[in-house]
């Protein structure tokens, strides 16, 4: 059934030779991310700016679309409405709502529940209402940042332990690069930065290191076979051998995420971060993680970069 194969098993691309063009493109992404974050910052959602959180229950299934439209007519800054259930709700999951609302001003927070009660009408039970202050939101943001940094560092330490320290440095920079550029993507497009975004960044770190480890593992395998091969040729050989596999996996993962783009505002930012991160992560596995090995002391048992390759 070879006639069904329209994608080659291996490619023959001079990845190392194109690295300077890739470095230039990557540099533009990094500069744009840094400038946007420093100048514009992030468009923080309710999770990180504070607001009012309400647990609402109804005796019948709730049409969340109609509720969202009704609440939107009140003119609040930000609105997040999701179903919740399980042990927290003694009714079916589609009969309980978790609402997070950001009023136009902090002084108006206390009147949010009253306004929502009036717009929803009778029959809705407000189980719990909490006003989330800016201090709690700031602590939540800091915890999210610390969690992301810790994940990147621990992943890199594992790679350094599992392979060699050069690979750990490459993994640290590549994974940190992917997370930072994706965060910059949110700043540039002014997308809402919420807890879902933090979850997406953590997921992205795991996906990115998966691609990176595949590249590193193939480099290490080929290093044992071709001990005299210069590092530039070794990287080219390894990346070409897995290029098709990496492309197909990234494409399949992207296809599974695309439907979430149409899942409403709650899933839009999460899925956008994953899709952009897949693209950046696939790129960085070769042109950040693997390419960095050219500029670090050669791993044990690897031939040094030849003079011609270093100049090229």
N, C-alpha and C positions, 0 to 999 in steps of 0.2 A: 504493500500500500504506500510505497514511497511517492507515488504520484500525487498523493494527498498533501505532501509536505510542501508548503509554500514559504516557510521560514527556515533558513539554513541552521543546522545544528551548531556550527561554529562560524564566526565571522573573521574577517582579516582587515581590521581597522587599526591604524596607527594611533592608538589612544594617547600614548606618551608624546608623540609628535605634535598632537593638537592641544597639549596641556596649556600652553601660554594663552591661546584663545579662550580656553575654558577658565583660566585664572582671571582673564580680563572680564568675562561675563560674570563670574562669581564675585569679583571685586565690586562691580556695579551694584549687584544685589546687596552686598554687605554695606556699601556706602549709603545706598538708598534707605536701607533698614535703619542704620545708625542715625542718619539725619532725620528721618521721619519720627523715630522714637524720641529723640532729643527735642525736636521742635514741636511736634504735635502730640506726642505721648500716645496713650491708648484710649479708646472709646469704651471706658469701663461700663459694664452692665450693673444691674441691681446688686449682684453678689458682692461687688467691690465698691459700691458707692452708698449702700444703705437704702432703706425703704421700708415698706410694710409687707409682711408675709402673713397670709391668711389661709386657714384650712377650712374649706367649705364643703358641706355635705347636703345631698338632696335625696329624697325618697325614691326617685326614679333615675334612670340613666340620663346623663347630662350631655347635651350637644355642645361640645367645647368650642366649636366654631361660632355659634351664636353668642355664647358667653363672651368670647374674646371680642367680637364685634361690638357688643353692648358696652363692655368696659372701655374699649378704645374711644367710644363717643364721649367719655368723661375728660379726655384730653390729658391724660397722664403722660409723663416723659417716657417711661419704659414699662412694659407689661410682659410678664411671663406667666403662662397658665398651663399646667400639666395635670394629668390624672395621677392619683396616687391611691394606694390601697394596702392590702396585706393586713398586718397586725395593727396598722394605724387607723384603719377605717373598717367599721363593722357593716358596711354596705359593699356591693360589688364595686370593683375598681373604677368603673366609669360613672359612679355616683358620687365620687369625692374629687375635689379639685384642690390643688395647691396653687395659690396666686401670690405673685410677687409684683408689687407695684411701686413705682417711684413717683411721688407727687411732684408738682411743679416747684415747690419750695419745702424746706424742712419743716416750716411751721405748719404746713398743711397735712403732715403725716397723720396727725390724730383724727383728721376728718375723712381719711380714706375709707375706713370701714363703713362709716355712715353713708358715704356716697355710693359705695358698691352695694350696700343693702338696698338702697332706694332703686338702683338701676336693675337689680336682679329680681326684686319683688319678693313676696312671701313664699314660704316653702323651703327656703335655704337656711340651713343651720350653720352658724359660724362657730366651729369647734375651738379654734385658737387663733389669736391675732397677736403678732409680735412686731415691734418697731425695731429694725436693725439699724443701729447707729453707725456713723462713719468710722469710729474707732474699731469696732468689731469687723467692719468691712476691710479696713486697712490691715488688721492682723490676719484676716483670711487671705488677702492678696500675698502678704509676706510668706505665709505658710505654703501657698501654691508655688511661689518662686523657689523656696527652699526645697520643696519636694522635687521640683524639676531638676534643680542643680544636683541634688543628692543622687537622683536616678542616673544622670549623665556620668557623674563621677564613679559611682559603683559599677556601672556597666563597663567603663574604661578600665577600672582596676581588674575586673574579671578577665577582660581581653588581654591585658598585660600579663596576668597570671597564666592564662590558658595558652597564649602564644609567647611573645617576647615584649619587652618594654617598648620597643619601637612601634609595634602594632597597637599597644595601649595608648600611646601618644596620638597616633593617627585616629583611633576610635574616639578619643576624647574630643579632639578638634572637629572631626567630621560630625559627630552626634551633636555637639554643642552648636556647630555651625547650622545644622538643619533646624534645630529648635529655635535658634535666634532669628534666622531668616524667615521662618514661618511666623514668628511673633511680629517681625517687621512687616510682613504681608498684611497682618491685621491692622497695624498702625497706618500703613499707606492707604488702604482701602476704607479706613474708619469703620471696620466691622466691630460689632459688640464683643468685648473681651470679658468673658464670664468664666464660671467654674467649668462649663463644658469645654471652653477653649483650653484650660489647663489640662483637662482630661485628654483632649486631643493631642496636646504637646507631649504628654507622657506616653501616649500610645505611639506617637510618631517616633519618639526616642527608641522605643522597642523595635519598631519596624525598620528604622534606619540602621540600627546596629545589626539586625538580621542580614541585610544586604552586605554590610561591611564585613561581617564575619565570613560570609560565603566567599567574598573576594580574597580575604586574608587566608582562608583555608586552602583555596586553590593555589595561591602563591606559595604557601608553605609546602604543599604537595609537590608542585613543580620544582621547588628548590631542591628537594631530595632527589628528583630525577635528573635535573640538569644543573649540576653543581658548578659547572664552569660558565654557565650562561650569564651574561651581564644583567644587572637588575632591570634596566630599561626593557630589554627583550623579555625578561621573565614576567614583568607586569603586563606587557602587551599580550603575551601568550595567554596568561591567566585570565585577563579581562575578556579577551576574545572567546575563550572557551565557555565562559558563563554569560556572555552578553545576551544570547537568545533566551536563556533560562530567566535571567533577571528581567528582561523586557516582558516576557509572557506573564511572569508572576505579578509584576507591577500593573500590567494592563488588566489582568483578571481581578486584582484587588480594587483597582479604580472602578471597574464596571460594577462591582458589588457596592461601592460607596455612592455612585452617581444617583441611584433612586432616592437616597436620603436628602439630596439637594431639594427635592420637591416635598419633603416631609414637614414643611412649615418653618417658621422662624427659629424654633427651638433647635432643630437639627441642621439648619442651614450653615451656621458658622462652624459647627463641629465637622460636618462633611467637607466644607470648603478647606478647612485646615488640613484634613487628612489627604485630600486630593493634591493640594499644593505640596504638602510634605512628602508624598510619594514621589512626585516629580523631582523635588530637590534632593531627597534621599538617594534616589537612583543615580542622579548626577554626582553626588558627593562621594559615593562609594568608590568611584573610579578617580575622580579629579580632585578629591580632597584627601580621603583616607589612603588610597593606594599611592597617589602621586607624592604624598608627604614622605613616603619611604625613600624617595630619591634624594631627599635633603636631610636625612638622618643617617647616623652610622649604620652601615649595612648589617642586617641580622646575621648571626653566626651561620657560617656555611653558605653564604650568598656571595657571588662574585661582585666586586665593586662596579660602580657605573663607569663605563669606559670614557676616555677623554672626549671622543667624538660625540658620544651620547650626551655628555654633560653640557657641551657647547651647543648642541642642536636645540 
